[in-house]
Amino acid sequence: MTCWPRYLLWLVIAVLGSGNLLSACGQKGPLYLPPSEEAVDQQDNGKKR
């Protein structure tokens, strides 16, 4: 006799893991760093003048 809850657990883990891998494929484009606070302050000061 087999333990079907154990197989069900592994099936759920496999489906969720595959879903996570496939959803990560939707991230496209280059990675970027947000502008530094100094650059933002300089841009703000230029606009106020």
C-alpha distance matrix in Angstrom:
0.0 3.8 6.8 9.1 12.1 12.4 12.6 15.0 17.0 17.5 18.5 21.0 22.4 22.9 24.6 26.8 27.7 28.7 30.7 32.6 33.4 34.7 36.7 38.4 39.9 42.1 44.3 47.3 50.8 52.2 51.6 54.6 56.0 57.7 61.4 62.8 64.5 67.9 67.6 66.7 69.7 72.0 71.0 71.5 74.9 76.0 75.1 77.0 80.3
3.8 0.0 3.7 5.9 9.0 8.8 8.9 11.4 13.4 13.7 14.8 17.3 18.6 19.1 20.9 23.1 23.9 24.9 27.0 28.8 29.7 31.0 33.0 34.7 36.2 38.4 40.5 43.6 47.0 48.4 47.8 50.8 52.2 53.9 57.7 59.0 60.8 64.1 63.9 63.0 66.0 68.3 67.2 67.7 71.2 72.2 71.4 73.3 76.6
6.8 3.7 0.0 3.8 5.7 5.7 7.0 9.1 10.5 11.6 13.0 14.9 16.2 17.4 19.1 20.8 21.9 23.3 25.0 26.6 27.9 29.4 31.0 32.7 34.5 36.6 38.5 41.8 45.2 46.5 45.6 48.5 49.8 51.3 55.1 56.3 58.0 61.4 61.2 60.2 63.1 65.5 64.5 64.9 68.3 69.5 68.6 70.5 73.8
9.1 5.9 3.8 0.0 3.8 5.3 5.1 6.1 8.6 9.9 10.4 12.2 14.2 15.2 16.3 18.3 19.8 20.9 22.4 24.3 25.7 26.8 28.4 30.4 32.1 34.0 36.1 39.3 42.8 44.4 43.7 46.6 48.0 49.4 53.2 54.7 56.3 59.8 59.4 58.3 61.3 63.7 62.5 62.9 66.4 67.4 66.4 68.3 71.6
12.1 9.0 5.7 3.8 0.0 3.8 5.4 4.9 6.1 8.7 9.6 10.4 12.2 14.1 15.1 16.3 18.1 19.8 20.9 22.4 24.3 25.6 26.7 28.7 30.7 32.4 34.4 37.8 41.2 42.6 41.7 44.4 45.6 46.8 50.6 52.0 53.4 56.9 56.7 55.5 58.4 60.9 59.8 60.0 63.5 64.7 63.7 65.4 68.8
12.4 8.8 5.7 5.3 3.8 0.0 3.8 5.4 5.1 6.4 8.6 10.0 10.7 12.4 14.3 15.5 16.5 18.4 20.0 21.3 22.7 24.5 25.9 27.4 29.4 31.5 33.2 36.5 39.8 41.1 40.1 42.9 44.1 45.6 49.3 50.6 52.2 55.6 55.5 54.5 57.4 59.8 58.9 59.3 62.7 63.9 63.0 64.9 68.1
12.6 8.9 7.0 5.1 5.4 3.8 0.0 3.8 5.4 5.1 6.1 8.6 9.8 10.4 12.2 14.2 15.2 16.3 18.2 19.9 21.0 22.4 24.2 25.9 27.6 29.7 31.7 34.9 38.3 39.8 39.1 42.1 43.6 45.2 49.0 50.5 52.3 55.6 55.2 54.3 57.4 59.6 58.5 59.0 62.5 63.5 62.6 64.6 67.8
15.0 11.4 9.1 6.1 4.9 5.4 3.8 0.0 3.8 5.5 5.0 6.2 8.6 9.8 10.5 12.2 14.0 15.3 16.4 18.3 20.0 21.0 22.4 24.5 26.3 28.0 30.1 33.4 36.9 38.6 37.9 40.8 42.2 43.6 47.4 49.0 50.6 54.0 53.6 52.4 55.5 57.8 56.5 56.9 60.5 61.5 60.4 62.3 65.6
17.0 13.4 10.5 8.6 6.1 5.1 5.4 3.8 0.0 3.8 5.4 5.2 6.2 8.6 10.0 10.7 12.1 14.2 15.4 16.6 18.4 20.0 21.1 22.8 25.0 26.8 28.5 32.0 35.3 36.6 35.6 38.4 39.6 41.0 44.8 46.2 47.8 51.2 50.9 49.9 52.8 55.2 54.1 54.5 57.9 59.1 58.2 60.0 63.3
17.5 13.7 11.6 9.9 8.7 6.4 5.1 5.5 3.8 0.0 3.8 5.4 5.0 6.1 8.6 9.9 10.4 12.1 14.1 15.3 16.4 18.2 19.9 21.2 23.2 25.4 27.1 30.3 33.7 34.9 34.1 37.1 38.5 40.2 44.0 45.5 47.3 50.6 50.2 49.4 52.5 54.7 53.6 54.3 57.7 58.7 57.9 59.9 63.1
18.5 14.8 13.0 10.4 9.6 8.6 6.1 5.0 5.4 3.8 0.0 3.8 5.4 5.1 6.1 8.6 9.8 10.5 12.2 14.2 15.4 16.4 18.2 20.1 21.7 23.7 25.9 29.0 32.5 34.2 33.7 36.8 38.5 40.0 43.8 45.6 47.5 50.8 50.1 49.2 52.4 54.5 53.2 53.8 57.3 58.1 57.2 59.3 62.5
21.0 17.3 14.9 12.2 10.4 10.0 8.6 6.2 5.2 5.4 3.8 0.0 3.8 5.4 5.2 6.1 8.4 9.9 10.5 12.3 14.3 15.4 16.4 18.5 20.5 22.1 24.1 27.5 30.9 32.6 31.8 34.7 36.2 37.5 41.3 43.0 44.7 48.1 47.5 46.4 49.5 51.8 50.4 50.9 54.4 55.4 54.3 56.3 59.6
22.4 18.6 16.2 14.2 12.2 10.7 9.8 8.6 6.2 5.0 5.4 3.8 0.0 3.8 5.6 5.3 5.9 8.5 9.8 10.6 12.3 14.2 15.3 16.7 19.0 21.0 22.5 25.9 29.2 30.5 29.6 32.4 33.8 35.4 39.2 40.7 42.5 45.9 45.4 44.5 47.6 49.8 48.6 49.3 52.7 53.7 52.9 54.9 58.1
22.9 19.1 17.4 15.2 14.1 12.4 10.4 9.8 8.6 6.1 5.1 5.4 3.8 0.0 3.8 5.6 5.1 6.0 8.5 9.9 10.6 12.2 14.2 15.6 17.2 19.5 21.4 24.5 27.9 29.4 28.9 32.0 33.8 35.6 39.4 41.1 43.2 46.4 45.7 44.9 48.2 50.2 48.9 49.8 53.2 54.0 53.2 55.4 58.5
24.6 20.9 19.1 16.3 15.1 14.3 12.2 10.5 10.0 8.6 6.1 5.2 5.6 3.8 0.0 3.8 5.5 5.2 6.1 8.7 10.0 10.6 12.2 14.4 15.9 17.6 20.0 23.1 26.7 28.6 28.2 31.3 33.2 34.7 38.5 40.6 42.5 45.8 44.9 43.9 47.2 49.2 47.7 48.4 52.0 52.6 51.6 53.9 57.0
26.8 23.1 20.8 18.3 16.3 15.5 14.2 12.2 10.7 9.9 8.6 6.1 5.3 5.6 3.8 0.0 3.8 5.5 5.0 6.2 8.7 9.9 10.5 12.5 14.7 16.2 18.0 21.5 24.9 26.6 25.9 28.7 30.4 31.7 35.5 37.4 39.2 42.5 41.8 40.7 43.9 46.1 44.6 45.3 48.8 49.6 48.6 50.8 53.9
27.7 23.9 21.9 19.8 18.1 16.5 15.2 14.0 12.1 10.4 9.8 8.4 5.9 5.1 5.5 3.8 0.0 3.8 5.4 5.1 6.3 8.7 10.0 10.9 13.2 15.4 16.8 20.1 23.3 24.7 24.0 27.0 28.7 30.5 34.3 36.1 38.2 41.3 40.6 39.8 43.1 45.1 43.8 44.7 48.2 48.9 48.2 50.4 53.5
28.7 24.9 23.3 20.9 19.8 18.4 16.3 15.3 14.2 12.1 10.5 9.9 8.5 6.0 5.2 5.5 3.8 0.0 3.8 5.4 5.1 6.2 8.6 10.0 11.2 13.6 15.7 18.6 22.1 23.9 23.8 27.1 29.2 31.0 34.8 36.9 39.2 42.2 41.1 40.4 43.9 45.6 44.1 45.2 48.7 49.1 48.3 50.8 53.7
30.7 27.0 25.0 22.4 20.9 20.0 18.2 16.4 15.4 14.1 12.2 10.5 9.8 8.5 6.1 5.0 5.4 3.8 0.0 3.8 5.4 5.2 6.0 8.6 10.2 11.6 13.9 17.1 20.7 22.8 22.6 25.7 27.8 29.2 33.0 35.2 37.3 40.5 39.3 38.3 41.7 43.6 41.9 42.8 46.4 46.8 45.8 48.2 51.2
32.6 28.8 26.6 24.3 22.4 21.3 19.9 18.3 16.6 15.3 14.2 12.3 10.6 9.9 8.7 6.2 5.1 5.4 3.8 0.0 3.8 5.5 5.2 6.3 9.0 10.6 12.0 15.4 18.7 20.3 19.7 22.7 24.6 26.1 29.9 32.0 34.1 37.2 36.2 35.4 38.7 40.6 39.2 40.1 43.6 44.2 43.3 45.7 48.7
33.4 29.7 27.9 25.7 24.3 22.7 21.0 20.0 18.4 16.4 15.4 14.3 12.3 10.6 10.0 8.7 6.3 5.1 5.4 3.8 0.0 3.8 5.6 5.3 7.0 9.7 11.1 14.0 17.3 18.9 18.7 22.0 24.3 26.3 30.0 32.1 34.6 37.5 36.3 35.8 39.3 40.9 39.5 40.7 44.1 44.5 43.9 46.4 49.2
34.7 31.0 29.4 26.8 25.6 24.5 22.4 21.0 20.0 18.2 16.4 15.4 14.2 12.2 10.6 9.9 8.7 6.2 5.2 5.5 3.8 0.0 3.8 5.4 5.4 7.6 10.2 12.8 16.5 18.7 19.1 22.4 25.0 26.8 30.4 32.9 35.3 38.2 36.7 36.1 39.6 41.1 39.4 40.6 44.1 44.2 43.4 46.1 48.8
36.7 33.0 31.0 28.4 26.7 25.9 24.2 22.4 21.1 19.9 18.2 16.4 15.3 14.2 12.2 10.5 10.0 8.6 6.0 5.2 5.6 3.8 0.0 3.8 5.3 5.7 8.0 11.3 14.9 17.2 17.2 20.2 22.6 24.0 27.7 30.2 32.4 35.4 34.0 33.1 36.6 38.2 36.4 37.4 41.0 41.2 40.2 42.8 45.7
38.4 34.7 32.7 30.4 28.7 27.4 25.9 24.5 22.8 21.2 20.1 18.5 16.7 15.6 14.4 12.5 10.9 10.0 8.6 6.3 5.3 5.4 3.8 0.0 3.8 5.4 5.9 9.2 12.5 14.2 14.1 17.3 19.7 21.5 25.1 27.6 30.0 32.9 31.5 30.9 34.4 35.9 34.3 35.6 39.1 39.3 38.6 41.3 44.0
39.9 36.2 34.5 32.1 30.7 29.4 27.6 26.3 25.0 23.2 21.7 20.5 19.0 17.2 15.9 14.7 13.2 11.2 10.2 9.0 7.0 5.4 5.3 3.8 0.0 3.8 5.5 7.6 11.1 13.4 14.3 17.7 20.6 22.6 26.1 28.8 31.5 34.1 32.3 31.9 35.6 36.7 34.9 36.5 39.9 39.8 39.1 42.0 44.6
42.1 38.4 36.6 34.0 32.4 31.5 29.7 28.0 26.8 25.4 23.7 22.1 21.0 19.5 17.6 16.2 15.4 13.6 11.6 10.6 9.7 7.6 5.7 5.4 3.8 0.0 3.8 6.0 9.8 12.7 13.6 16.6 19.6 21.0 24.4 27.4 29.8 32.5 30.6 29.8 33.5 34.7 32.6 34.0 37.5 37.4 36.4 39.2 41.9
44.3 40.5 38.5 36.1 34.4 33.2 31.7 30.1 28.5 27.1 25.9 24.1 22.5 21.4 20.0 18.0 16.8 15.7 13.9 12.0 11.1 10.2 8.0 5.9 5.5 3.8 0.0 3.8 7.0 9.3 9.9 12.9 15.8 17.5 20.9 23.8 26.3 29.0 27.1 26.5 30.2 31.4 29.5 31.0 34.4 34.3 33.6 36.5 39.1
47.3 43.6 41.8 39.3 37.8 36.5 34.9 33.4 32.0 30.3 29.0 27.5 25.9 24.5 23.1 21.5 20.1 18.6 17.1 15.4 14.0 12.8 11.3 9.2 7.6 6.0 3.8 0.0 3.8 6.9 8.8 11.8 15.3 17.1 20.1 23.3 26.1 28.3 26.1 25.8 29.6 30.3 28.3 30.1 33.5 33.0 32.4 35.5 37.8
50.8 47.0 45.2 42.8 41.2 39.8 38.3 36.9 35.3 33.7 32.5 30.9 29.2 27.9 26.7 24.9 23.3 22.1 20.7 18.7 17.3 16.5 14.9 12.5 11.1 9.8 7.0 3.8 0.0 3.8 6.6 9.2 12.9 14.8 17.5 20.7 23.7 25.6 23.1 23.1 27.0 27.3 25.4 27.5 30.7 30.0 29.7 32.9 35.0
52.2 48.4 46.5 44.4 42.6 41.1 39.8 38.6 36.6 34.9 34.2 32.6 30.5 29.4 28.6 26.6 24.7 23.9 22.8 20.3 18.9 18.7 17.2 14.2 13.4 12.7 9.3 6.9 3.8 0.0 3.7 6.3 10.0 12.6 15.1 18.1 21.3 23.0 20.7 21.2 24.9 25.2 23.7 26.1 29.0 28.4 28.5 31.7 33.7
51.6 47.8 45.6 43.7 41.7 40.1 39.1 37.9 35.6 34.1 33.7 31.8 29.6 28.9 28.2 25.9 24.0 23.8 22.6 19.7 18.7 19.1 17.2 14.1 14.3 13.6 9.9 8.8 6.6 3.7 0.0 3.8 7.0 9.9 12.8 15.5 18.7 20.7 18.8 19.3 22.9 23.6 22.4 24.6 27.5 27.4 27.6 30.6 32.7
54.6 50.8 48.5 46.6 44.4 42.9 42.1 40.8 38.4 37.1 36.8 34.7 32.4 32.0 31.3 28.7 27.0 27.1 25.7 22.7 22.0 22.4 20.2 17.3 17.7 16.6 12.9 11.8 9.2 6.3 3.8 0.0 3.8 6.5 9.1 11.9 15.1 17.0 15.1 15.6 19.2 19.8 18.7 21.0 23.8 23.8 24.1 27.0 29.1
56.0 52.2 49.8 48.0 45.6 44.1 43.6 42.2 39.6 38.5 38.5 36.2 33.8 33.8 33.2 30.4 28.7 29.2 27.8 24.6 24.3 25.0 22.6 19.7 20.6 19.6 15.8 15.3 12.9 10.0 7.0 3.8 0.0 3.8 6.4 8.5 11.8 13.8 12.4 13.0 16.4 17.4 16.8 18.9 21.6 22.0 22.6 25.2 27.3
57.7 53.9 51.3 49.4 46.8 45.6 45.2 43.6 41.0 40.2 40.0 37.5 35.4 35.6 34.7 31.7 30.5 31.0 29.2 26.1 26.3 26.8 24.0 21.5 22.6 21.0 17.5 17.1 14.8 12.6 9.9 6.5 3.8 0.0 3.8 6.4 9.0 11.5 10.1 9.9 13.3 14.7 14.0 15.5 18.5 19.2 19.5 21.9 24.3
61.4 57.7 55.1 53.2 50.6 49.3 49.0 47.4 44.8 44.0 43.8 41.3 39.2 39.4 38.5 35.5 34.3 34.8 33.0 29.9 30.0 30.4 27.7 25.1 26.1 24.4 20.9 20.1 17.5 15.1 12.8 9.1 6.4 3.8 0.0 3.8 6.5 8.2 6.4 6.7 10.1 11.1 10.6 12.6 15.2 15.8 16.6 19.0 21.1
62.8 59.0 56.3 54.7 52.0 50.6 50.5 49.0 46.2 45.5 45.6 43.0 40.7 41.1 40.6 37.4 36.1 36.9 35.2 32.0 32.1 32.9 30.2 27.6 28.8 27.4 23.8 23.3 20.7 18.1 15.5 11.9 8.5 6.4 3.8 0.0 3.8 5.4 5.4 6.5 8.8 10.2 11.0 12.6 14.5 15.8 17.1 19.0 21.0
64.5 60.8 58.0 56.3 53.4 52.2 52.3 50.6 47.8 47.3 47.5 44.7 42.5 43.2 42.5 39.2 38.2 39.2 37.3 34.1 34.6 35.3 32.4 30.0 31.5 29.8 26.3 26.1 23.7 21.3 18.7 15.1 11.8 9.0 6.5 3.8 0.0 3.8 5.5 5.1 6.1 8.6 9.9 10.5 12.2 14.3 15.5 16.6 18.9
67.9 64.1 61.4 59.8 56.9 55.6 55.6 54.0 51.2 50.6 50.8 48.1 45.9 46.4 45.8 42.5 41.3 42.2 40.5 37.2 37.5 38.2 35.4 32.9 34.1 32.5 29.0 28.3 25.6 23.0 20.7 17.0 13.8 11.5 8.2 5.4 3.8 0.0 3.8 5.4 5.1 6.2 8.6 9.9 10.6 12.4 14.4 15.6 17.2
67.6 63.9 61.2 59.4 56.7 55.5 55.2 53.6 50.9 50.2 50.1 47.5 45.4 45.7 44.9 41.8 40.6 41.1 39.3 36.2 36.3 36.7 34.0 31.5 32.3 30.6 27.1 26.1 23.1 20.7 18.8 15.1 12.4 10.1 6.4 5.4 5.5 3.8 0.0 3.8 5.4 5.1 6.2 8.7 10.0 10.7 12.6 14.6 16.1
66.7 63.0 60.2 58.3 55.5 54.5 54.3 52.4 49.9 49.4 49.2 46.4 44.5 44.9 43.9 40.7 39.8 40.4 38.3 35.4 35.8 36.1 33.1 30.9 31.9 29.8 26.5 25.8 23.1 21.2 19.3 15.6 13.0 9.9 6.7 6.5 5.1 5.4 3.8 0.0 3.8 5.5 5.1 6.2 8.7 10.0 10.8 12.6 14.9
69.7 66.0 63.1 61.3 58.4 57.4 57.4 55.5 52.8 52.5 52.4 49.5 47.6 48.2 47.2 43.9 43.1 43.9 41.7 38.7 39.3 39.6 36.6 34.4 35.6 33.5 30.2 29.6 27.0 24.9 22.9 19.2 16.4 13.3 10.1 8.8 6.1 5.1 5.4 3.8 0.0 3.8 5.4 5.1 6.1 8.6 10.0 10.8 12.9
72.0 68.3 65.5 63.7 60.9 59.8 59.6 57.8 55.2 54.7 54.5 51.8 49.8 50.2 49.2 46.1 45.1 45.6 43.6 40.6 40.9 41.1 38.2 35.9 36.7 34.7 31.4 30.3 27.3 25.2 23.6 19.8 17.4 14.7 11.1 10.2 8.6 6.2 5.1 5.5 3.8 0.0 3.8 5.4 5.2 6.2 8.8 10.2 11.3
71.0 67.2 64.5 62.5 59.8 58.9 58.5 56.5 54.1 53.6 53.2 50.4 48.6 48.9 47.7 44.6 43.8 44.1 41.9 39.2 39.5 39.4 36.4 34.3 34.9 32.6 29.5 28.3 25.4 23.7 22.4 18.7 16.8 14.0 10.6 11.0 9.9 8.6 6.2 5.1 5.4 3.8 0.0 3.8 5.5 5.2 6.4 9.0 10.5
71.5 67.7 64.9 62.9 60.0 59.3 59.0 56.9 54.5 54.3 53.8 50.9 49.3 49.8 48.4 45.3 44.7 45.2 42.8 40.1 40.7 40.6 37.4 35.6 36.5 34.0 31.0 30.1 27.5 26.1 24.6 21.0 18.9 15.5 12.6 12.6 10.5 9.9 8.7 6.2 5.1 5.4 3.8 0.0 3.8 5.4 5.2 6.4 9.1
74.9 71.2 68.3 66.4 63.5 62.7 62.5 60.5 57.9 57.7 57.3 54.4 52.7 53.2 52.0 48.8 48.2 48.7 46.4 43.6 44.1 44.1 41.0 39.1 39.9 37.5 34.4 33.5 30.7 29.0 27.5 23.8 21.6 18.5 15.2 14.5 12.2 10.6 10.0 8.7 6.1 5.2 5.5 3.8 0.0 3.8 5.5 5.3 6.7
76.0 72.2 69.5 67.4 64.7 63.9 63.5 61.5 59.1 58.7 58.1 55.4 53.7 54.0 52.6 49.6 48.9 49.1 46.8 44.2 44.5 44.2 41.2 39.3 39.8 37.4 34.3 33.0 30.0 28.4 27.4 23.8 22.0 19.2 15.8 15.8 14.3 12.4 10.7 10.0 8.6 6.2 5.2 5.4 3.8 0.0 3.8 5.6 5.7
75.1 71.4 68.6 66.4 63.7 63.0 62.6 60.4 58.2 57.9 57.2 54.3 52.9 53.2 51.6 48.6 48.2 48.3 45.8 43.3 43.9 43.4 40.2 38.6 39.1 36.4 33.6 32.4 29.7 28.5 27.6 24.1 22.6 19.5 16.6 17.1 15.5 14.4 12.6 10.8 10.0 8.8 6.4 5.2 5.5 3.8 0.0 3.8 5.6
77.0 73.3 70.5 68.3 65.4 64.9 64.6 62.3 60.0 59.9 59.3 56.3 54.9 55.4 53.9 50.8 50.4 50.8 48.2 45.7 46.4 46.1 42.8 41.3 42.0 39.2 36.5 35.5 32.9 31.7 30.6 27.0 25.2 21.9 19.0 19.0 16.6 15.6 14.6 12.6 10.8 10.2 9.0 6.4 5.3 5.6 3.8 0.0 3.8
80.3 76.6 73.8 71.6 68.8 68.1 67.8 65.6 63.3 63.1 62.5 59.6 58.1 58.5 57.0 53.9 53.5 53.7 51.2 48.7 49.2 48.8 45.7 44.0 44.6 41.9 39.1 37.8 35.0 33.7 32.7 29.1 27.3 24.3 21.1 21.0 18.9 17.2 16.1 14.9 12.9 11.3 10.5 9.1 6.7 5.7 5.6 3.8 0.0
